[in-house]
Amino acid sequence: MLQKGSLVCVGTGMTLGAHISPISRSHIEQADVVFVLVSDGVTEQWISQMNPDVRSLQPFYCEGKSRMETYQQMVDVMLAQVKQQRNVVGAFYGHPGVFAWVPHNAIKQAKKLGFKAYMEPGISAEDCLIADLAIDPGQFGCQHYETSQFMFYKRTIDNAAYLILWQVGVAGDRSLAKFSTGAEYKQLLVQLLAEYYPLQHQVILYEAITLPLQQPRIEYLALADLPLATMDFKTTLVIPPSQKMQLNSALLTRLEALTTAEQVSNATENN
C-alpha cells in the first residue's frame, strides 16, 4: 500500500520559459515543496514564482567535494520531505533522466520506501543539439557516451556514425570532485580518439542556450586542437562521421533470397 507523500522529478527544459511542459509546470505549482537544480539563478527565480516553497540544490556543490557525496545529499534532502508525507517535486534542467543521477536514485529510493514516485520528461541538451546542428540520428546513427566513462572503459567505435561525448570539460576526472580538467587530460582523450579519426578531422564543440537571447555555441575545430579549447561542464563534443557506411553484402544477399522466396510463395498461392 502506498504511503502518503510523493516525489515527481520534472524537466524544465534547457531554455528559460520555452521548454517546460504544461504538466511539469502544473506539478511545480501544486507541490508542497519544490527542490530545483537548474543552470542559472535567473531560472531559479523564474521557478520560484510558481510556488511559495522553492529550495535550491545548487549549494550542495563545492569544488574539491566528490559529486557522489553531493548527489546523495540532494537525494536525502528531498526524501526527508517525502517522508514527512509531503508532495515533493524535483525540478531539473533539461530532461530529469538524462545524465542525472539524483532524479533516478531519488525515485528508486522513494519507491523502495513505499511512496509514489515517477518522472516527467523535458527537452534535453540532446534535443537542442539535434535541432541546432541539424543532425538526423537516423541518417548515419549516433553513439552517446559520457566522456570520462568513454575514456575509462574499452569501447568499439563506429566512425561511420556520429559520436557524441557529453561533459567533455571534465574529461578524465576520476575524483568526481573537479569542475574542469586541464589540457593534458584532453590530450589523452585526443590520443584515444586518434585511433578512430584523423587528427585533422573537424569536430564540433556545442553548448545549448539557457536564456532566450543567447546563441548556441557551435565551434568547429580540428581534433588535434581540442586540448587548448575552452570547455566547461555544459560543453559537448560532437564528432561527425569520418568514413562511409559499409554495406553488409552477405546479409543483403540473404534478405534478397527471402524476398524472392516470398514472391514465389505468393505466386504459387495465387495460381
N, C-alpha and C positions, 0 to 999 in steps of 0.2 A: 504493500500500500504506500502510495506517495505521501511524503510529509508536506506540510505547509512550507512555503518558501520555494523560490525557483531561481534559476540562472539562465539568462539568454545572452549569448555573445553575438553582437551585431557588427556589421561592417559599415563604416561611414563613407566608404569610397576613398578615392585619392584626392579629388579636388573639392575644396570647401563649398558646400551647399549644392553642388551639381550632381553628385553621385549617390547620395543616400537614398535608399528606397523608402516608400511610404510606410511599409511595415516596420522597418528599422527605426524610423522616426517615431512611430507610434509606441514601440517598446520603450524608447528613451523617455518619452513624455509620461508614460503611465507607470514607470518603475518607482519603487520606494527609494532606491539609491542607484546611482549610475557611476561606474568606475570607467575612466576614459584614458586611453593611451593612443594619442594621435601625433602627427608630425610637427605641430607648431602650436604656440599659445593662442593664436587667433582662432584656430579650430576649436580649441578647448573652450574659449569664451563663447563661441557660437553654440556649442553643445550645452553650455551652462544656461543658456536662455531657454532651453526646452524643459528643464527640470530643476527644482529648487535644491536638490541634493546631488551635486556632481562632484566627484572626487578624482583628482589626477593621480595616475600611477607613475608619472614621469619621475617624481622624486626618488623612487627606488633605484634608479640608475646612478652609478657612480664609477668614475674612471678608476681602474685597478681592482674593481669588485667583480667577481665572477657573475656573468649574466645568468647562469643557472640559479645562483642564490637569489638574484634579483627576481627572476621569473617565479620562483617558488614563493617568495614573499608576496608577489602580486596575486597569485592563486590563493594564498592563505587569507589575505585581507578581504577578498571577495567572498570566499566561503564562510568567513566569520559572520558576514551579514546574512548569507543564506541560512546558516544555522540558527539565526535569530528569527527565522520564519519570515524573512522579508523577500520581496520580489526584486531581484538584483539584475541589472543589465551591465554587461561589459561592452563598451563601445570602442572598437579598434579600427584604426585607419586601414583603408584598403579592404581586403577580404579577411575576416577573422580566422579563416582556416588555412591561409597561405603564408608560410614562413612565420607561424605564430604558435609558439609552444604554450603560451599561457592559456588562450581560449580552449585549446584541445584538452589540456590537462585539468583545467578548472571544471569543464563539463564532465570529463571522465570521473573525477573525484566526487562531484556533486551527485551524479547518478549512483555511484557506489554507496553514498550515504543515504540514498533513498529519495532524493529531490528531483523534481522535474528540471531538466537542463537540455538545452539544444542551441543550435547556431542558425543565424540568418546570414545569407551571403551578401557580399558587397563587391563593388568594382575594384579590382586589384591592380597593382602595378603591371602585371602581365597583360591585362585587358588594355590598359593605356598604351603599353609598348606595342601591342599588335596594331592598334589604331594609328599611333604616331609614326611608326616605321613602315606602315603599310605591308605588314607581314601576314601572309595567309599560312597558318600552321599546316594546312592540308596540302600545300603545294610541294614542299620538299620534306616536311616533317620537322619536329622540334625536339630537342633534348634539353631538359632543365635540371640544373644542379645548384646547390649551394656551393659557393666557390671553395671554401675550406674543405668541405666533405669531398668535393671532386679531387682535391689535392691529396687528401689523406688515404683515399681508397682507390684501388685499381678499377678503371672504367674502360669500356670499349666504346670509342667514339666513332660515329658515322660522320665523316666530314663532307658528305653529300647532303646533310641536313643542317638546319640551324642549331647552334649550340648557344644556350643562354645560361650565363653564370651569374647568380644573384649574390649580393653582398660582397662584391669584389674588393671593396675598400678595406675589408678586414681579412683579405686572403691570407691563409696560413696561420691564423691566430689559434693556437692550441690552448691558451689560457682562458678564453671566453671572457677576458677582462679588458680588452682593448677596444677603443672606438675607431682605430685605424692601424694599419701596418705599413711599414716602410717599403722603399723601392726594392730592397733586397728580397723581400717576401714576394713581391710582384715578379721579380726576375725569375724566381723558382717556378712560378706559375707559367711564365712565358716559356721556360725551358721544357716544361711538361707539354704545353700546347704545341710546341715546335715539332713534337713527334707526329703531329697530325696536320699541321698547317705551315706554309712558308712564312718566314719572319716578316715578309713584306705584305702579307695578306691583310686586307683592310678589315678592321673590326670597328665596333661602334660602342661608345660609352653613352648610356642612356639614363636619364632621370625624369620621372613623371612630374607633372606640376601638381602643387598642392593648393595654390591660390589662383583664382581666375585670371589675373593679369600677368601671370608668369608665362614663360615659354619653356617647353620641354628641352632638356639637354640632349642633343643628338650630335655627338662629336665623332668624326671619322678619323682614324689614325692607323698606322701600321702596327701589327702585333709587336714588333720589336720595340716600339716607342711606349708601350704600355707602362713599364715601371715608373716612368717620370711623370705620368699624367696625374692630374688632381682627381682624387676619388674619396668618397666617404661611404657611410653605411647605406645610403639610398642609391648608390651607383650600381648599375647593372651592365655587365659586359655581354654584348651580342656579337656572335661570330657567324657571319653568313657562310653558306656552303663554299668550299674551295674545289670540290670535284663534282662531276656529273653523276647522277644516279646510274648504276649498272643494272642492266636487265638481268633477271633470273631466267635465263633461256630454258633451263631444264624444267622448271616449274611451269613456264608458259607453254611448253610442248605438252605437258601432262594436262593442262587446262584445255588446250585445243583438242586433245583427244577426248576429253569429257564432253565438250561441246558437240563434237562430231558424233559421239555415241548417242547423245540425247536427240540429235537431229534424226539419226537413223531410227531410233526407237519411236519417235513421234510419227515419222513417215510410215512405219510399219503399222502403228495403231490406226492411222487414218485410211489405210488401204483395206 
